[in-house]
Amino acid sequence: MTIGGWISMTTSLAIVIGLFGWCMYKLVTTKDANAEEEPADTPKE
Amino acid sequence: MSNKPRHEHWGSQIGVVLAVAGSAVGLGNFLRFPGQVVNYGGGAFMIPYVVSLLIIAIPVSMSEWALGRYAGRHGFHSPLGMYYVASGRKRSWGVFGGLSLSVPFIIDMYYIFVEAWCLYYALKYLGGMLEPIGLGFSLGAGGDGLRLGSGDAYERFFGETIGINANGALFSRSGLTLLTIVLACVALNFLMVYRGVSKGIERFSKLVAPLILLCALFMIIRIMTLGNPTGQPGQSFLDGLGFMWNPTREAYDQSGQVVGRISAWTTLLNPETWLAATSQIFYSVSICICAVCTYASYVRPNEDIALSSLSATATNEFCEVLLGGLIAIPPAIMFLGARAADGFASSFQLGFIVLPNVFELMPMGQLCGFVFFFLLFSASVTSSTSLVLPVVAFFREAFQCSRGLSVLIAACIHLAGALIVIWFTKGLSALDAFDFWFANFAPFFFAIVQTSLAAFAWGTLKMRDEIARGAAIKPPRFLAFVVKYVSLPYLLIIAIFWMTRNLKTRIMSTMEDSVAQLSILFFIAMFVFLFILSTITMKRWREEETRTPDSRSDVEAQ
């Protein structure tokens, strides 16, 4: 693999892993609005 | 309106994120993306890809989430209702919403067929019926029975499995197994939708998402620990990565010999690279095919959709770039060398012909084959389910019927359309027509319509307010500007370029292909059906609103 290949691969992976990691962190640490409401229910037919 | 599913919601934020990500993660991530990267400049392809992610995928996806949640708060869950309510109850926009349902409906008719191929292959590997006999990609003349031994044999096996040689081939004794699997897949998809978003789709997504990750990790570890399995120069794991990621490309002739080099600048200045990158983002993130907005319509009124939207997109990109980038191309280069590159152009060729050759040569190949096709199957089930839900939601609103009846109606129409794809398998001409018009053309068209709706009829300020509702991190002010003045013009340019490149050739080939013409007739019938149903439904809504102007106030107050 060339230096250009390494740069493009690591940059691409850094972007997606960074974005994914940040989102997962926020999802886990942010209070879920659902928890404050009633539990999920089935549709009222 | 007593039959409207007003109180149905996702159970948790992580549940809806996994469901939307599951909807987006599919064959496109594991087969189409690596093929596109290789064919459009390797590492250089990632520049237009990331640009498309930033100016199309993230803003358009957020606007779609906002549209869905806004409509859900007003008691609508189908795209018809979404367009209708967001445009201020204008029937002209509502009709577009109704017609946009043709996209998930028709894609699903052939997608479940492909999903069944994946399960069929997984079962074959599990049962040891595709066992390796140690022959290479182009060596030997095939195997005996199902003991396959060369590229030709795998190609022949794939063709026979899907009935590529004659129409109606699957309705013979040899096709019964695949037909049974197709029916099982249809039943599984509609059963999950019947069980509802929380008890069906969300539970299944929570089960399948870790499974997909585990399967992908298993494959990656296996591939990374192979070293240079053939001992040939240029066929190590790093060479495989280089084949995919090097921005300066080597051009090969048909025998696999290097005949020249293509620089990264040449790749970037080629408009086709930008078109391919945008198409890949579209195909991958599943925007504007009604799935995301329908899922979002079941989100609770004060949930953080900015974070959910970004998380779902990020999960999809993680699966695509990291997992998809490592699983398919590197092992193909490691075992088959550059001569395998011819098979990277088509997702089906890569997945069902090239990779089985690789598994044959790979230590633990049979297990890897099972894990890989089970991974593809799991990823495609979550995608196809998301295509069923908008249709079922539409029939519930149109016919004011129960979910069970709506599922039944959708399943019957679905099977009628799927029959065209499953019967006309010769050269996969029906599947190709369905795929071209509804997985390539229609999403671009409806993306322009939907973004125009958000930008003009609904208004970008309302869109931004909806995204900000319940959001821990407020969406940037420039989001509205990006959707209106960047995403929409970019979509228009790409769509015009795509049409000038593809439409004329496709129309000419359709004139000579009776199956393609039959498919077009089916699409027209579908449009007429959706148009009539949408018009009648909106007329009824207007009458109800005239009679009881506050009929939706309880929902709007949420």
Chai-1 contact restraints between the chains, C-beta under 6 A:
chainA,res_idxA,chainB,res_idxB,connection_type,confidence,min_distance_angstrom,max_distance_angstrom,comment,restraint_id
A,M1,B,L238,contact,1.0,0.0,6.0,A-B,restraint_1
A,M1,B,L241,contact,1.0,0.0,6.0,A-B,restraint_2
A,M1,B,G242,contact,1.0,0.0,6.0,A-B,restraint_3
A,T2,B,N246,contact,1.0,0.0,6.0,A-B,restraint_4
A,G4,B,P247,contact,1.0,0.0,6.0,A-B,restraint_5
A,G5,B,G43,contact,1.0,0.0,6.0,A-B,restraint_6
A,G5,B,G242,contact,1.0,0.0,6.0,A-B,restraint_7
A,G5,B,W245,contact,1.0,0.0,6.0,A-B,restraint_8
A,G5,B,N246,contact,1.0,0.0,6.0,A-B,restraint_9
A,S8,B,G43,contact,1.0,0.0,6.0,A-B,restraint_10
A,S8,B,M46,contact,1.0,0.0,6.0,A-B,restraint_11
A,S8,B,W245,contact,1.0,0.0,6.0,A-B,restraint_12
A,S8,B,P247,contact,1.0,0.0,6.0,A-B,restraint_13
A,M9,B,W245,contact,1.0,0.0,6.0,A-B,restraint_14
A,S12,B,M46,contact,1.0,0.0,6.0,A-B,restraint_15
A,S12,B,V321,contact,1.0,0.0,6.0,A-B,restraint_16
A,L13,B,L322,contact,1.0,0.0,6.0,A-B,restraint_17
A,V16,B,E317,contact,1.0,0.0,6.0,A-B,restraint_18
A,V16,B,F318,contact,1.0,0.0,6.0,A-B,restraint_19
A,V16,B,V321,contact,1.0,0.0,6.0,A-B,restraint_20
A,L19,B,A314,contact,1.0,0.0,6.0,A-B,restraint_21
A,F20,B,A314,contact,1.0,0.0,6.0,A-B,restraint_22
A,F20,B,F318,contact,1.0,0.0,6.0,A-B,restraint_23
A,C23,B,L310,contact,1.0,0.0,6.0,A-B,restraint_24
A,C23,B,S311,contact,1.0,0.0,6.0,A-B,restraint_25
A,C23,B,A314,contact,1.0,0.0,6.0,A-B,restraint_26
A,K26,B,L307,contact,1.0,0.0,6.0,A-B,restraint_27
A,L27,B,I14,contact,1.0,0.0,6.0,A-B,restraint_28
A,L27,B,S311,contact,1.0,0.0,6.0,A-B,restraint_29
A,T30,B,A472,contact,1.0,0.0,6.0,A-B,restraint_30
A,D32,B,S12,contact,1.0,0.0,6.0,A-B,restraint_31
A,D32,B,Q13,contact,1.0,0.0,6.0,A-B,restraint_32
A,A33,B,R300,contact,1.0,0.0,6.0,A-B,restraint_33
A,A33,B,N302,contact,1.0,0.0,6.0,A-B,restraint_34
A,A33,B,E303,contact,1.0,0.0,6.0,A-B,restraint_35
A,A33,B,G470,contact,1.0,0.0,6.0,A-B,restraint_36
A,N34,B,S12,contact,1.0,0.0,6.0,A-B,restraint_37
A,N34,B,R300,contact,1.0,0.0,6.0,A-B,restraint_38
A,A40,B,H9,contact,1.0,0.0,6.0,A-B,restraint_39
A,A40,B,G11,contact,1.0,0.0,6.0,A-B,restraint_40
A,A40,B,S198,contact,1.0,0.0,6.0,A-B,restraint_41
A,D41,B,H7,contact,1.0,0.0,6.0,A-B,restraint_42
A,T42,B,G196,contact,1.0,0.0,6.0,A-B,restraint_43
A,P43,B,P5,contact,1.0,0.0,6.0,A-B,restraint_44
A,P43,B,E8,contact,1.0,0.0,6.0,A-B,restraint_45
A,K44,B,H7,contact,1.0,0.0,6.0,A-B,restraint_46
A,E45,B,S402,contact,1.0,0.0,6.0,A-B,restraint_47
